[in-house]
Amino acid sequence: MTTLLYGGIIVNEGRTFKGSVVIENDFIAAVIEGEMAPRGRYDKEVDATGSFILPGIIDEHVHFREPGLTQKGDIESESRAAAYGGVTSFFDMPNTNPQTTTLDALKDKWELGRQSSHVNYSFFFGATNGNIELFDQLNPNRIPGIKLFMGSSTGNMLVDKQEALEKIFKQASLPVMAHCEDTDIINRRMVAAKQKYGEDPPIEQHPVIRSEEACYRSTELAVLLAEKYGTRLHVAHLTTARELELFGKNERVTAEATVSHLLFSEKDYGRLGTLIKCNPAIKCMEDRQALRQALTNGRISAIGTDHAPHLLKDKEGGCTKAASGMPMVQFSLVSMLELVDEDVLSVAQMVNLMCHQPARLFDVRHRGFLRKGYKADIAVVKRGDAWTVTEETIQSKCKWSPVLGHRYHWKVVHTFCNGHQVLDDKGRFDTDYRGEEIAFR
């Protein structure tokens, strides 16, 4: 099967140029610069005139809720949402039910991905206070790394004992992706908020409770431990300007920004309420501005979503009762393209942070770039007439998003996964297609 994408503007490895991409079966056969489409006979030709041709997005941070929490979302529904958003690969987090903290649970997740995922998949292994001895048994070619919750978490996944943290950072040969919030600080602030506001403080108190200090202290500790032991550390969802000061000096210590923290600030709580409640909390406008600036100054190394669907009824309440997390994987690419329009970053910088860098940081094999011999994971996006996010638009099982009602001008018009066109410009989606397990290193 040969496919030609022609007439578009290719964005790849810091360059933006008119050109064509030739696909043979599941691989890229050629990336050709120039306005003229290459001659030849192809099984399929796709006219990308007026569009950008990008590598498929690699979302390094999602919660697709399967197994055990499938009322919120599952691998089928959330990978479909990913494909609609130009995301061709995802790394899923371990806080499911059961948690991915045993080898058997990891094996079961690989099978779920094989059966259900419309795009390429992989799964983090979760660290606990008591499973460090399993690290040596993990296959480094099959997982991106180890997820470490250094802040408030569910079940037994909170690791806040200094002895256990030291062992994890010392023994982890794989990258460690850490959620950093200081639980003691959060707990003290929650007690104070409840004394002042009652048992369920209003959502505006969320960034006060899960404060800058709680984030900084935990992130500082993670960075110190990584530097002490030479650990490859990637800190998830940075939220504060102060934390950014810890990055940009050591190439083995990197940080992620999420789409939500780049889009929203505390002023949006009044408009969206608990729909934007997430952990760590969305903070002030100054923090959002610092995160945006860090996209181009080297402090932020990648953009993820922390996609985390919930039933809408679970988002009712305030700081105590409302669930934390929001579904964003379908709208991450078009949202970041809006930041390109606002001159926050260039389209080439966006591609670097959403495609190239996740591939580099986690040593993804043959994905994340438009290169001959690489897997043909491709997103084609176009700016045109405005369209509105409706409940029918949303592919996630929960059927809501904080961008519900938002009008976008950018749209994902084609998604190719391993050379297979899973979404086309008529909105047709191949429900039968399944992605591949991602290989590393």
PyMOL commands that set and color helices and strands:
alter all, ss='L'
color gray80, all
select helices_A, chain A and resi 75-84+103-116+132-137+162-171+183-197+203-209+212-229+241-244+259-263+266-276+285-297+312-315+329-341+347-361
alter helices_A, ss='H'
color red, helices_A
select strands_A, chain A and resi 2-12+15-24+27-33+44-47+51-55+57-62+87-92+120-123+125-126+146-149+176-179+233-235+253-258+302-304+378-388+407-417+420-423
alter strands_A, ss='S'
color yellow, strands_A
deselect
rebuild
show_as cartoon
